C-alpha cells in the first residue's frame, strides 16, 4: 500500500542493519559474530555482585570458518 513519508533523519546505521521506507518484498540482513565470554560476563541488573577467583576462559576452536556469509 503506497504511503507518503515526510522528513526522515538517520543518525547512524550499523553494517548489518536495514533501513526501509515504503513497500518491501523481502528483507534479509546478514551478519555473523563469534563471542567468547567467561563466567559472569553477560549479567545485567541492579546490585549484581560477581566474585570469580582466578577465572579463565579457554578456547579451542579448530575450525577456520564456522559459517560464512553467502549472498547469491
Rosetta blueprint (number, residue, H / E / L):
1 X L
2 X L
3 X L
4 X L
5 X L
6 X L
7 X L
8 X L
9 X L
10 X L
11 X L
12 X L
13 X L
14 X L
15 X L
16 X L
17 X L
18 X L
19 X L
20 X L
21 X L
22 X L
23 X L
24 X L
25 X L
26 X L
27 X L
28 X L
29 X L
30 X L
31 X L
32 X L
33 X L
34 X L
35 X L
36 X L
37 X L
38 X L
39 X L
40 X L
41 X L
42 X L
43 X L
44 X L
45 X L
46 X L
47 X L
48 X L
49 X L
50 X L
51 X L
52 X L
53 X L
54 X L
55 X L
56 X L
57 X L
58 X L
59 X L
60 X L
61 X L
62 X L
63 X L
64 X L
65 X L
66 X L
67 X L
68 X L
69 X L
70 X L
71 X L
72 X L
